[in-house]
Amino acid sequence: MYLELFWDIIWMIWMFLIVLAYFLTQTEKIKPTELIFTHINLCWSVFLLISLLIHFNLASFILELVWISISIYWYYKYFNNKKAS
């Protein structure tokens, strides 16, 4: 029972982060080029990967690995550009 509740909480956090990122970009509170946008995307990707431990889906797993890779690449690019300035 507690494990099922844990996974439900993980899913709710994941859904909240997706909606939050979408809402903040649509209301122009943040831009997709801002650091916070990548933080949110990376967090929800990690939460989805965690949830896939209980309900594995290969396509979702691969998609989340790609999403995390893109976020890491963006961090690399962001911090290298910051050092150059």
Backbone as CSV, one residue per row, in Angstrom:
resi,resn,N_x,N_y,N_z,CA_x,CA_y,CA_z,C_x,C_y,C_z
1,MET,0.818,-1.191,0.000,0.000,0.000,0.000,0.869,1.266,0.000
2,TYR,1.889,1.290,0.869,2.736,2.476,0.936,3.545,2.656,-0.339
3,LEU,3.951,1.555,-0.938,4.704,1.637,-2.190,3.834,2.205,-3.299
4,GLU,2.581,1.783,-3.345,1.654,2.305,-4.349,1.431,3.806,-4.136
5,LEU,1.314,4.224,-2.897,1.164,5.648,-2.585,2.405,6.425,-3.007
6,PHE,3.573,5.839,-2.765,4.824,6.474,-3.178,4.824,6.735,-4.678
7,TRP,4.446,5.728,-5.480,4.436,5.888,-6.937,3.377,6.890,-7.376
8,ASP,2.237,6.919,-6.682,1.220,7.924,-7.002,1.754,9.330,-6.763
9,ILE,2.502,9.509,-5.693,3.090,10.822,-5.394,4.118,11.188,-6.456
10,ILE,4.947,10.231,-6.867,5.921,10.485,-7.934,5.212,10.938,-9.199
11,TRP,4.136,10.241,-9.580,3.382,10.619,-10.778,2.767,12.019,-10.651
12,MET,2.245,12.354,-9.471,1.645,13.678,-9.280,2.698,14.775,-9.376
13,ILE,3.874,14.543,-8.811,4.960,15.526,-8.923,5.351,15.682,-10.380
14,TRP,5.479,14.562,-11.092,5.839,14.585,-12.512,4.814,15.401,-13.307
15,MET,3.532,15.138,-13.102,2.498,15.868,-13.841,2.503,17.351,-13.476
16,PHE,2.688,17.660,-12.192,2.737,19.051,-11.764,3.879,19.797,-12.457
17,LEU,5.050,19.178,-12.541,6.196,19.837,-13.165,5.985,20.076,-14.658
18,ILE,5.345,19.132,-15.337,5.051,19.327,-16.763,4.104,20.507,-16.941
19,VAL,3.031,20.519,-16.175,2.052,21.605,-16.279,2.685,22.934,-15.881
20,LEU,3.509,22.932,-14.847,4.182,24.152,-14.409,5.077,24.720,-15.510
21,ALA,5.890,23.871,-16.125,6.773,24.342,-17.202,5.961,24.906,-18.355
22,TYR,4.900,24.221,-18.723,4.054,24.687,-19.823,3.383,26.012,-19.470
23,PHE,2.814,26.091,-18.273,2.136,27.315,-17.837,3.097,28.502,-17.800
24,LEU,4.265,28.303,-17.208,5.217,29.413,-17.078,5.728,29.899,-18.429
25,THR,5.888,29.008,-19.382,6.331,29.460,-20.716,5.193,30.118,-21.477
26,GLN,3.987,29.596,-21.341,2.852,30.178,-22.059,2.471,31.550,-21.515
27,THR,2.653,31.768,-20.229,2.356,33.076,-19.633,3.562,34.008,-19.681
28,GLU,4.632,33.528,-20.320,5.873,34.279,-20.496,6.525,34.696,-19.180
29,LYS,6.316,33.893,-18.151,7.004,34.113,-16.874,8.455,33.646,-16.977
30,ILE,8.665,32.609,-17.774,10.025,32.142,-18.064,10.137,31.897,-19.565
31,LYS,11.355,31.919,-20.038,11.615,31.621,-21.449,12.266,30.245,-21.532
32,PRO,12.047,29.537,-22.640,12.672,28.220,-22.780,14.196,28.270,-22.753
33,THR,14.782,29.440,-22.906,16.239,29.562,-22.865,16.762,29.850,-21.461
34,GLU,15.877,29.973,-20.484,16.303,30.244,-19.114,16.671,28.950,-18.397
35,LEU,17.532,29.084,-17.426,18.027,27.952,-16.663,16.901,27.219,-15.928
36,ILE,15.949,27.939,-15.382,14.864,27.306,-14.615,14.049,26.355,-15.483
37,PHE,13.878,26.687,-16.755,13.129,25.829,-17.672,13.805,24.460,-17.798
38,THR,15.106,24.467,-17.928,15.844,23.211,-18.035,15.804,22.453,-16.714
39,HIS,15.872,23.165,-15.586,15.759,22.505,-14.277,14.435,21.739,-14.183
40,ILE,13.355,22.411,-14.548,12.039,21.784,-14.456,11.969,20.566,-15.381
41,ASN,12.430,20.726,-16.609,12.386,19.603,-17.554,13.233,18.424,-17.081
42,LEU,14.395,18.714,-16.556,15.255,17.642,-16.063,14.611,16.933,-14.875
43,CYS,14.026,17.699,-13.976,13.381,17.098,-12.798,12.240,16.178,-13.196
44,TRP,11.373,16.635,-14.089,10.252,15.757,-14.425,10.715,14.546,-15.216
45,SER,11.780,14.662,-15.958,12.321,13.483,-16.651,12.849,12.457,-15.654
46,VAL,13.520,12.928,-14.628,14.043,12.028,-13.595,12.891,11.362,-12.842
47,PHE,11.851,12.131,-12.513,10.704,11.546,-11.823,10.028,10.480,-12.682
48,LEU,9.919,10.722,-13.969,9.327,9.715,-14.839,10.203,8.470,-14.903
49,LEU,11.521,8.656,-14.976,12.414,7.491,-14.963,12.236,6.674,-13.683
50,ILE,12.082,7.346,-12.565,11.863,6.648,-11.292,10.562,5.854,-11.355
51,SER,9.518,6.472,-11.896,8.233,5.772,-11.971,8.303,4.577,-12.915
52,LEU,9.198,4.629,-13.897,9.333,3.511,-14.829,9.953,2.285,-14.171
53,LEU,10.498,2.449,-12.981,11.025,1.294,-12.254,9.916,0.319,-11.882
54,ILE,8.715,0.837,-11.688,7.598,-0.027,-11.296,6.743,-0.418,-12.499
55,HIS,6.554,0.496,-13.441,5.760,0.224,-14.649,6.640,0.503,-15.857
56,PHE,7.505,-0.449,-16.169,8.490,-0.213,-17.226,7.838,-0.161,-18.601
57,ASN,8.316,0.802,-19.387,7.884,0.964,-20.770,9.130,1.399,-21.538
58,LEU,9.589,0.577,-22.458,10.851,0.834,-23.148,10.833,2.155,-23.900
59,ALA,9.753,2.448,-24.600,9.680,3.697,-25.370,9.785,4.921,-24.455
60,SER,9.079,4.898,-23.344,9.155,6.017,-22.394,10.541,6.122,-21.776
61,PHE,11.135,4.978,-21.482,12.478,4.959,-20.906,13.478,5.617,-21.856
62,ILE,13.431,5.238,-23.130,14.342,5.817,-24.128,14.079,7.306,-24.290
63,LEU,12.807,7.684,-24.351,12.456,9.104,-24.487,13.009,9.914,-23.320
64,GLU,12.882,9.416,-22.116,13.372,10.151,-20.947,14.895,10.226,-20.932
65,LEU,15.571,9.177,-21.373,17.031,9.244,-21.473,17.464,10.303,-22.486
66,VAL,16.740,10.385,-23.592,17.033,11.417,-24.596,16.764,12.795,-24.002
67,TRP,15.651,12.949,-23.308,15.285,14.241,-22.712,16.339,14.679,-21.695
68,ILE,16.788,13.750,-20.869,17.830,14.053,-19.880,19.132,14.422,-20.586
69,SER,19.469,13.713,-21.652,20.686,14.016,-22.417,20.632,15.420,-23.002
70,ILE,19.478,15.796,-23.523,19.314,17.155,-24.072,19.488,18.185,-22.970
71,SER,18.920,17.932,-21.804,19.061,18.862,-20.681,20.520,18.993,-20.258
72,ILE,21.225,17.878,-20.175,22.639,17.912,-19.798,23.449,18.676,-20.839
73,TYR,23.148,18.447,-22.111,23.820,19.196,-23.180,23.553,20.695,-23.031
74,TRP,22.308,21.045,-22.720,21.962,22.456,-22.557,22.734,23.063,-21.387
75,TYR,22.845,22.330,-20.266,23.644,22.811,-19.131,25.091,23.043,-19.552
76,TYR,25.639,22.086,-20.270,27.019,22.204,-20.746,27.176,23.471,-21.581
77,LYS,26.285,23.661,-22.528,26.332,24.834,-23.390,26.159,26.130,-22.593
78,TYR,25.206,26.126,-21.670,24.910,27.313,-20.863,26.118,27.723,-20.029
79,PHE,26.708,26.773,-19.330,27.827,27.116,-18.449,29.114,27.415,-19.214
80,ASN,29.317,26.807,-20.368,30.472,27.158,-21.185,30.345,28.555,-21.767
81,ASN,29.148,28.933,-22.174,28.929,30.305,-22.672,29.083,31.322,-21.561
82,LYS,28.690,30.955,-20.355,28.808,31.864,-19.214,30.280,32.096,-18.856
83,LYS,31.097,31.035,-18.954,32.526,31.172,-18.680,33.190,32.060,-19.725
84,ALA,32.734,31.963,-20.970,33.334,32.734,-22.056,33.016,34.214,-21.948
85,SER,31.896,34.551,-21.303,31.528,35.979,-21.215,32.242,36.714,-20.121
